[in-house]
Amino acid sequence: MKDYFVNYLDHFKQVVNSISVEHVCEIQQLIKKAIEEERQIFVFGNGGSAMSTSHFATDMLKGAGDALKKRVKIVALNDNAGLLTALGNDYSFDDVFCHQLKTLANPGDIVLTLSVSGSSPNLVKAFEWAKTNKLKSIALVGGKKGLLSEIADNTLVIDSLHYGHVEDAHMIMCHMIAFSFIENPNQF
């Protein structure tokens, strides 16, 4: 098992070293602008990525919000289990994020998703709606890229097909962005 863990970490180090710092900076600047303009930021994902978006929303709302002069208007659309199951049951699971955006979002707001495959139907449908309704979209995806890489305004690809490595790298990028605000509040 030790060899497995050594190999896991060796491969993950390569994945981390491939993260485009320039692209993370671009995404951070989009989020910074949204905060300055008091726009809303909607984050969402499925499975482990849903938990990572919840974590990111918490870091931004609480951590960055406490550090900055302006509040961060961010919500993880995957956090309300009752609403997700109602929307999934009454409409379709493909509609669980799109339906919420139709109710909450305004042109100029941001949608951000984390997706290893980049092709989950509920994420794709939400991003298509966002594009049609003039929201800015950011997708952090894995090596498969998927449909989100074609739809999103900004796509950051983690060039790996390993679910664990992609999810870990996405969380690192979310921490980079959140802590750029938490540890540098005077940038505003």
C-alpha beads as a LAMMPS data file, in Angstrom:
LAMMPS data file: protein, C-alpha beads

188 atoms
187 bonds

1 atom types
1 bond types

-500.0 500.0 xlo xhi
-500.0 500.0 ylo yhi
-500.0 500.0 zlo zhi

Masses

1 110.0

Atoms # bond

1 1 1 0.000 0.000 0.000
2 1 1 2.899 2.355 0.657
3 1 1 3.847 2.250 -3.054
4 1 1 0.273 3.139 -3.977
5 1 1 0.346 6.194 -1.711
6 1 1 3.755 7.286 -3.005
7 1 1 2.504 6.959 -6.610
8 1 1 -0.728 8.789 -5.770
9 1 1 1.213 11.714 -4.336
10 1 1 3.783 11.731 -7.150
11 1 1 1.022 11.938 -9.763
12 1 1 -0.856 14.545 -7.749
13 1 1 2.266 16.721 -7.531
14 1 1 2.378 16.700 -11.344
15 1 1 -1.298 17.685 -11.446
16 1 1 -0.740 20.559 -9.007
17 1 1 2.293 21.746 -10.957
18 1 1 0.158 21.909 -14.112
19 1 1 -2.350 24.386 -12.614
20 1 1 -2.313 27.593 -14.645
21 1 1 -1.687 30.356 -12.127
22 1 1 -2.506 32.912 -14.823
23 1 1 -5.925 31.359 -15.330
24 1 1 -6.584 31.227 -11.572
25 1 1 -5.713 34.951 -11.498
26 1 1 -8.227 35.634 -14.284
27 1 1 -10.961 33.820 -12.357
28 1 1 -10.040 35.627 -9.148
29 1 1 -10.317 38.953 -10.989
30 1 1 -13.788 38.053 -12.312
31 1 1 -14.889 37.221 -8.778
32 1 1 -13.277 40.397 -7.437
33 1 1 -15.193 42.463 -10.000
34 1 1 -18.447 40.700 -9.076
35 1 1 -17.856 41.523 -5.408
36 1 1 -17.072 45.164 -6.229
37 1 1 -20.238 45.422 -8.340
38 1 1 -22.302 43.620 -5.664
39 1 1 -23.193 40.866 -8.116
40 1 1 -24.230 37.409 -7.006
41 1 1 -22.038 34.355 -7.440
42 1 1 -23.786 30.997 -7.797
43 1 1 -21.684 27.876 -7.276
44 1 1 -22.813 24.302 -7.760
45 1 1 -21.707 20.783 -8.589
46 1 1 -22.556 17.119 -8.111
47 1 1 -21.216 14.618 -5.590
48 1 1 -17.792 15.522 -4.223
49 1 1 -17.754 18.634 -6.383
50 1 1 -20.982 19.766 -4.688
51 1 1 -19.249 19.532 -1.334
52 1 1 -16.280 21.496 -2.684
53 1 1 -18.561 24.276 -3.953
54 1 1 -20.207 24.395 -0.522
55 1 1 -16.774 24.668 1.075
56 1 1 -15.803 27.436 -1.364
57 1 1 -19.031 29.359 -0.686
58 1 1 -18.366 29.110 3.066
59 1 1 -14.783 30.335 2.684
60 1 1 -15.930 33.240 0.538
61 1 1 -19.032 34.262 2.491
62 1 1 -17.521 33.930 5.964
63 1 1 -13.748 34.159 5.493
64 1 1 -13.475 36.626 2.628
65 1 1 -16.614 38.468 3.732
66 1 1 -15.109 39.074 7.180
67 1 1 -11.824 40.288 5.695
68 1 1 -13.221 42.615 3.026
69 1 1 -15.062 45.895 3.270
70 1 1 -17.756 44.528 0.951
71 1 1 -19.848 41.442 1.547
72 1 1 -19.574 38.494 -0.792
73 1 1 -22.935 37.524 -2.277
74 1 1 -22.331 33.827 -2.915
75 1 1 -24.615 30.833 -2.614
76 1 1 -24.072 27.128 -3.229
77 1 1 -27.162 25.974 -5.143
78 1 1 -26.562 22.360 -4.128
79 1 1 -26.924 22.997 -0.379
80 1 1 -30.718 22.742 0.012
81 1 1 -31.566 19.018 -0.075
82 1 1 -35.305 19.656 0.228
83 1 1 -35.331 22.041 -2.712
84 1 1 -33.112 19.788 -4.846
85 1 1 -35.349 16.769 -4.287
86 1 1 -38.524 18.805 -4.909
87 1 1 -37.169 20.214 -8.168
88 1 1 -35.793 16.831 -9.214
89 1 1 -39.086 15.104 -8.447
90 1 1 -41.461 17.698 -9.906
91 1 1 -39.368 18.654 -12.940
92 1 1 -36.179 16.712 -13.618
93 1 1 -32.787 16.323 -11.963
94 1 1 -31.427 18.076 -15.048
95 1 1 -33.343 21.197 -13.907
96 1 1 -32.241 21.438 -10.260
97 1 1 -29.711 24.242 -10.840
98 1 1 -31.253 25.913 -13.869
99 1 1 -34.596 26.358 -12.105
100 1 1 -32.916 28.071 -9.152
101 1 1 -30.988 30.389 -11.469
102 1 1 -34.230 31.359 -13.241
103 1 1 -35.546 32.538 -9.878
104 1 1 -32.430 34.097 -8.333
105 1 1 -29.997 35.264 -11.015
106 1 1 -29.633 38.527 -12.875
107 1 1 -27.590 39.444 -15.964
108 1 1 -23.957 40.035 -14.975
109 1 1 -24.018 37.568 -12.087
110 1 1 -21.550 34.675 -12.107
111 1 1 -22.106 30.925 -12.228
112 1 1 -19.192 28.719 -11.242
113 1 1 -19.135 24.953 -11.292
114 1 1 -16.659 22.205 -10.514
115 1 1 -17.024 19.073 -12.633
116 1 1 -14.610 16.229 -13.231
117 1 1 -16.415 15.057 -16.390
118 1 1 -17.535 18.472 -17.610
119 1 1 -20.701 16.959 -19.080
120 1 1 -23.235 16.493 -16.278
121 1 1 -26.627 17.330 -17.830
122 1 1 -27.768 19.505 -14.899
123 1 1 -24.577 21.590 -15.064
124 1 1 -24.682 21.901 -18.851
125 1 1 -28.338 23.002 -18.781
126 1 1 -27.589 25.627 -16.106
127 1 1 -24.647 26.966 -18.114
128 1 1 -26.702 27.115 -21.306
129 1 1 -29.358 29.097 -19.435
130 1 1 -26.664 31.362 -17.957
131 1 1 -25.214 32.081 -21.411
132 1 1 -28.647 32.900 -22.865
133 1 1 -29.400 35.199 -19.926
134 1 1 -26.063 37.060 -19.926
135 1 1 -24.491 35.603 -16.793
136 1 1 -20.736 35.077 -16.716
137 1 1 -19.746 31.432 -16.442
138 1 1 -16.678 29.721 -15.010
139 1 1 -16.093 25.966 -15.220
140 1 1 -13.334 24.065 -13.465
141 1 1 -13.208 20.688 -15.198
142 1 1 -11.064 17.578 -15.514
143 1 1 -9.134 16.197 -18.460
144 1 1 -12.255 15.041 -20.314
145 1 1 -13.233 18.748 -20.564
146 1 1 -16.758 17.879 -21.653
147 1 1 -19.490 20.179 -22.921
148 1 1 -18.881 22.749 -20.184
149 1 1 -15.514 23.621 -21.715
150 1 1 -17.346 24.610 -24.913
151 1 1 -20.115 26.591 -23.179
152 1 1 -18.324 28.370 -20.333
153 1 1 -16.887 31.845 -20.748
154 1 1 -13.870 30.769 -18.698
155 1 1 -12.698 27.176 -18.367
156 1 1 -9.839 25.936 -16.243
157 1 1 -8.877 22.364 -17.123
158 1 1 -7.061 20.029 -14.765
159 1 1 -5.326 17.712 -17.204
160 1 1 -6.039 14.443 -15.408
161 1 1 -8.678 11.731 -15.660
162 1 1 -8.243 10.694 -12.004
163 1 1 -11.330 11.813 -10.092
164 1 1 -9.491 12.231 -6.790
165 1 1 -6.700 14.297 -8.299
166 1 1 -9.102 16.538 -10.219
167 1 1 -11.338 17.116 -7.183
168 1 1 -8.288 17.792 -4.986
169 1 1 -6.895 20.268 -7.527
170 1 1 -10.262 22.036 -7.817
171 1 1 -10.317 22.503 -4.050
172 1 1 -6.767 23.857 -4.110
173 1 1 -7.828 26.440 -6.708
174 1 1 -10.886 27.365 -4.650
175 1 1 -8.631 27.847 -1.626
176 1 1 -6.192 29.912 -3.688
177 1 1 -9.010 32.222 -4.737
178 1 1 -10.683 32.453 -1.325
179 1 1 -7.438 33.027 0.545
180 1 1 -6.335 35.645 -1.980
181 1 1 -9.168 37.734 -0.527
182 1 1 -8.835 36.574 3.087
183 1 1 -5.099 37.251 3.275
184 1 1 -5.064 40.369 1.052
185 1 1 -8.162 42.369 2.018
186 1 1 -6.455 45.674 1.159
187 1 1 -6.704 44.875 -2.559
188 1 1 -10.120 46.546 -2.492

Bonds

1 1 1 2
2 1 2 3
3 1 3 4
4 1 4 5
5 1 5 6
6 1 6 7
7 1 7 8
8 1 8 9
9 1 9 10
10 1 10 11
11 1 11 12
12 1 12 13
13 1 13 14
14 1 14 15
15 1 15 16
16 1 16 17
17 1 17 18
18 1 18 19
19 1 19 20
20 1 20 21
21 1 21 22
22 1 22 23
23 1 23 24
24 1 24 25
25 1 25 26
26 1 26 27
27 1 27 28
28 1 28 29
29 1 29 30
30 1 30 31
31 1 31 32
32 1 32 33
33 1 33 34
34 1 34 35
35 1 35 36
36 1 36 37
37 1 37 38
38 1 38 39
39 1 39 40
40 1 40 41
41 1 41 42
42 1 42 43
43 1 43 44
44 1 44 45
45 1 45 46
46 1 46 47
47 1 47 48
48 1 48 49
49 1 49 50
50 1 50 51
51 1 51 52
52 1 52 53
53 1 53 54
54 1 54 55
55 1 55 56
56 1 56 57
57 1 57 58
58 1 58 59
59 1 59 60
60 1 60 61
61 1 61 62
62 1 62 63
63 1 63 64
64 1 64 65
65 1 65 66
66 1 66 67
67 1 67 68
68 1 68 69
69 1 69 70
70 1 70 71
71 1 71 72
72 1 72 73
73 1 73 74
74 1 74 75
75 1 75 76
76 1 76 77
77 1 77 78
78 1 78 79
79 1 79 80
80 1 80 81
81 1 81 82
82 1 82 83
83 1 83 84
84 1 84 85
85 1 85 86
86 1 86 87
87 1 87 88
88 1 88 89
89 1 89 90
90 1 90 91
91 1 91 92
92 1 92 93
93 1 93 94
94 1 94 95
95 1 95 96
96 1 96 97
97 1 97 98
98 1 98 99
99 1 99 100
100 1 100 101
101 1 101 102
102 1 102 103
103 1 103 104
104 1 104 105
105 1 105 106
106 1 106 107
107 1 107 108
108 1 108 109
109 1 109 110
110 1 110 111
111 1 111 112
112 1 112 113
113 1 113 114
114 1 114 115
115 1 115 116
116 1 116 117
117 1 117 118
118 1 118 119
119 1 119 120
120 1 120 121
121 1 121 122
122 1 122 123
123 1 123 124
124 1 124 125
125 1 125 126
126 1 126 127
127 1 127 128
128 1 128 129
129 1 129 130
130 1 130 131
131 1 131 132
132 1 132 133
133 1 133 134
134 1 134 135
135 1 135 136
136 1 136 137
137 1 137 138
138 1 138 139
139 1 139 140
140 1 140 141
141 1 141 142
142 1 142 143
143 1 143 144
144 1 144 145
145 1 145 146
146 1 146 147
147 1 147 148
148 1 148 149
149 1 149 150
150 1 150 151
151 1 151 152
152 1 152 153
153 1 153 154
154 1 154 155
155 1 155 156
156 1 156 157
157 1 157 158
158 1 158 159
159 1 159 160
160 1 160 161
161 1 161 162
162 1 162 163
163 1 163 164
164 1 164 165
165 1 165 166
166 1 166 167
167 1 167 168
168 1 168 169
169 1 169 170
170 1 170 171
171 1 171 172
172 1 172 173
173 1 173 174
174 1 174 175
175 1 175 176
176 1 176 177
177 1 177 178
178 1 178 179
179 1 179 180
180 1 180 181
181 1 181 182
182 1 182 183
183 1 183 184
184 1 184 185
185 1 185 186
186 1 186 187
187 1 187 188
